Amino acid sequence: MNWFESIAYAMPPSGGEGGGGAMFQLIPFVLIFVIFWFLVIRPQQKRAKQHRDLLAALNKGDEVKTDGGIHGTIVRLGEDAVTLEIAHKVEIRIDRARIAERTHPPKAAQSKSDDGDAKSK
């Protein structure tokens, strides 16, 4: 018996077992996708939804911070743009999507929380 024949005997038979083997080959890819979904895709979708909700809830007078780090107060709201007052009589116009966060709650929500604090004291 030569070397090639010994290799042929060591290999598993190639008949009828393809269905189960293919399923086991897919399991690691499914597990990787599930892990990727929970660690990357789902949190990013959550952040995107929060940002859309923030942009929809903007009002005149809200204090905001842009993704460039500029702090200002909303003077005018447009469909695609926002005008911010960044200093006394200094206004800039930026894309609405560039607003990163609201730095202070709206004044109505702030006064409600102040009234609640005063009543509890």
Secondary structure, 3 states (H helix, E strand, C coil): CCHHHHHHHHCCCCCCCHHHHHHHHHHHHHHHHHHHHHHHHHHHHHHHHHHHHHHHCCCCCCEEEECCCCEEEEEEECCCEEEEEEECCEEEEEEHHHEEEECCCCHHHHHHHHHHHHHHC
